[in-house]
Amino acid sequence: MKPETPKPTKRTAHDKTLLASELFQGRQEIRIAFNREIYRLRITRNQKLILTK
């Protein structure tokens, strides 16, 4: 019996991948406004992302 090939998933506008380099543009921290709150997204010295309110 032949295994079934997985069906391709539908891509939507919500599936877009953003590059961190495009978001940060050389900065270490950006601010994101969401639901009337401001969040900080920053790159650590260990090249990790931290999101804080």
PyRosetta script that sets phi, psi and omega in degrees:
from pyrosetta import init, pose_from_sequence

init()
pose = pose_from_sequence("MKPETPKPTKRTAHDKTLLASELFQGRQEIRIAFNREIYRLRITRNQKLILTK")
pose.set_psi(1, 132.0)
pose.set_omega(1, -177.3)
pose.set_phi(2, -82.2)
pose.set_psi(2, 130.5)
pose.set_omega(2, 178.9)
pose.set_phi(3, -66.5)
pose.set_psi(3, 147.1)
pose.set_omega(3, 179.2)
pose.set_phi(4, -73.7)
pose.set_psi(4, 140.6)
pose.set_omega(4, 174.0)
pose.set_phi(5, -81.7)
pose.set_psi(5, 136.1)
pose.set_omega(5, 179.3)
pose.set_phi(6, -62.7)
pose.set_psi(6, 141.2)
pose.set_omega(6, 177.5)
pose.set_phi(7, -77.1)
pose.set_psi(7, 138.6)
pose.set_omega(7, 177.9)
pose.set_phi(8, -66.4)
pose.set_psi(8, 141.9)
pose.set_omega(8, 178.6)
pose.set_phi(9, -83.3)
pose.set_psi(9, 148.8)
pose.set_omega(9, 177.7)
pose.set_phi(10, -73.0)
pose.set_psi(10, 133.4)
pose.set_omega(10, 175.7)
pose.set_phi(11, -94.3)
pose.set_psi(11, 139.4)
pose.set_omega(11, 177.8)
pose.set_phi(12, -122.5)
pose.set_psi(12, 174.4)
pose.set_omega(12, 177.8)
pose.set_phi(13, -62.5)
pose.set_psi(13, -23.1)
pose.set_omega(13, -179.0)
pose.set_phi(14, -76.9)
pose.set_psi(14, -10.1)
pose.set_omega(14, -176.8)
pose.set_phi(15, -89.5)
pose.set_psi(15, 5.8)
pose.set_omega(15, -176.3)
pose.set_phi(16, -65.3)
pose.set_psi(16, 133.8)
pose.set_omega(16, 175.9)
pose.set_phi(17, -96.9)
pose.set_psi(17, 127.6)
pose.set_omega(17, 178.3)
pose.set_phi(18, -101.4)
pose.set_psi(18, 136.8)
pose.set_omega(18, 176.8)
pose.set_phi(19, -81.3)
pose.set_psi(19, 135.7)
pose.set_omega(19, 179.0)
pose.set_phi(20, -58.9)
pose.set_psi(20, -36.9)
pose.set_omega(20, -179.6)
pose.set_phi(21, -63.2)
pose.set_psi(21, -32.6)
pose.set_omega(21, 176.5)
pose.set_phi(22, -71.7)
pose.set_psi(22, -38.1)
pose.set_omega(22, 179.8)
pose.set_phi(23, -70.5)
pose.set_psi(23, -47.6)
pose.set_omega(23, -173.0)
pose.set_phi(24, -82.7)
pose.set_psi(24, -29.0)
pose.set_omega(24, 179.0)
pose.set_phi(25, 46.1)
pose.set_psi(25, 48.8)
pose.set_omega(25, 177.1)
pose.set_phi(26, 87.9)
pose.set_psi(26, -8.4)
pose.set_omega(26, 179.4)
pose.set_phi(27, -87.4)
pose.set_psi(27, 164.1)
pose.set_omega(27, 176.6)
pose.set_phi(28, -95.2)
pose.set_psi(28, -15.7)
pose.set_omega(28, -175.9)
pose.set_phi(29, -146.0)
pose.set_psi(29, 141.8)
pose.set_omega(29, 172.8)
pose.set_phi(30, -130.7)
pose.set_psi(30, 159.4)
pose.set_omega(30, 177.0)
pose.set_phi(31, -111.5)
pose.set_psi(31, 139.8)
pose.set_omega(31, -178.9)
pose.set_phi(32, -123.9)
pose.set_psi(32, 124.7)
pose.set_omega(32, 176.5)
pose.set_phi(33, -91.8)
pose.set_psi(33, 126.6)
pose.set_omega(33, -179.4)
pose.set_phi(34, -148.9)
pose.set_psi(34, 124.4)
pose.set_omega(34, 179.6)
pose.set_phi(35, 49.4)
pose.set_psi(35, 49.3)
pose.set_omega(35, 178.1)
pose.set_phi(36, 63.4)
pose.set_psi(36, 18.8)
pose.set_omega(36, 176.8)
pose.set_phi(37, -121.6)
pose.set_psi(37, 153.7)
pose.set_omega(37, 175.4)
pose.set_phi(38, -109.3)
pose.set_psi(38, 128.0)
pose.set_omega(38, 177.8)
pose.set_phi(39, -115.0)
pose.set_psi(39, 148.6)
pose.set_omega(39, 176.0)
pose.set_phi(40, -108.5)
pose.set_psi(40, 128.7)
pose.set_omega(40, 174.6)
pose.set_phi(41, -115.8)
pose.set_psi(41, 120.5)
pose.set_omega(41, -177.1)
pose.set_phi(42, -132.4)
pose.set_psi(42, 156.3)
pose.set_omega(42, 177.1)
pose.set_phi(43, -98.1)
pose.set_psi(43, 126.6)
pose.set_omega(43, -179.8)
pose.set_phi(44, -83.1)
pose.set_psi(44, 173.2)
pose.set_omega(44, 176.1)
pose.set_phi(45, -62.1)
pose.set_psi(45, -26.2)
pose.set_omega(45, 179.9)
pose.set_phi(46, -90.9)
pose.set_psi(46, 14.5)
pose.set_omega(46, 178.2)
pose.set_phi(47, 61.5)
pose.set_psi(47, 39.3)
pose.set_omega(47, 174.1)
pose.set_phi(48, -109.9)
pose.set_psi(48, 157.6)
pose.set_omega(48, 176.5)
pose.set_phi(49, -101.3)
pose.set_psi(49, 135.5)
pose.set_omega(49, 177.3)
pose.set_phi(50, -125.0)
pose.set_psi(50, 127.6)
pose.set_omega(50, 176.5)
pose.set_phi(51, -110.7)
pose.set_psi(51, 122.7)
pose.set_omega(51, 179.1)
pose.set_phi(52, -129.3)
pose.set_psi(52, 156.7)
pose.set_omega(52, 179.7)
pose.set_phi(53, -94.6)
pose.dump_pdb("model.pdb")
